[in-house]
């Protein structure tokens, strides 16, 4: 089984330790050790997978902080990246 890492309990996303393909089941390690998530699309290694439904315009939590905002509805198991979110982390100081 493949692995993803969730940093904080409230995080909406986890980071893929290996590349995920649609249909892969990934073991969620870190704070919620023991859960699984089904990848619904290809997710490159080091990229984020949604652990739950993230509504359009909702802040996306990673590290227990808002790192971005969903620009569309993101379903659990989908890749969270620039095609469906707008990063806020680097912009908060500008």
C-alpha positions, 0 to 999 in steps of 0.5 A, a space after each residue: 500500500 502507498 503512503 501519504 502524510 498528514 501533519 495536523 489533525 485539522 489538515 484538509 490535505 496530505 502529502 504523497 510519499 510516492 506517486 499515486 495513480 487513480 484507484 490506488 489506496 494510500 495509508 494515511 500516516 502521521 497524525 491520523 495513522 491508520 486511515 486510508 484514502 482512495 486516489 481519484 486521479 494521478 498525484 505526483 510524489 510530494 504533491 497534496 491529496 484532498 482528505 475530504 471534500 473542500 468546497 469552492 472558496 474554502 481555505 485549504 489547511 496544511 500544517 494547521 494553517 491556511 495555505 490556499 483557497 479552493 478555486 473550485 470544488 475539490 473532492 476527497 482523493 483528488 490532487 490539490 494543486 494550481 489547477 484547483 487552488 490559489 496559494 495564499 502562503 507566500 502572498 500573506 506578507 505582500 
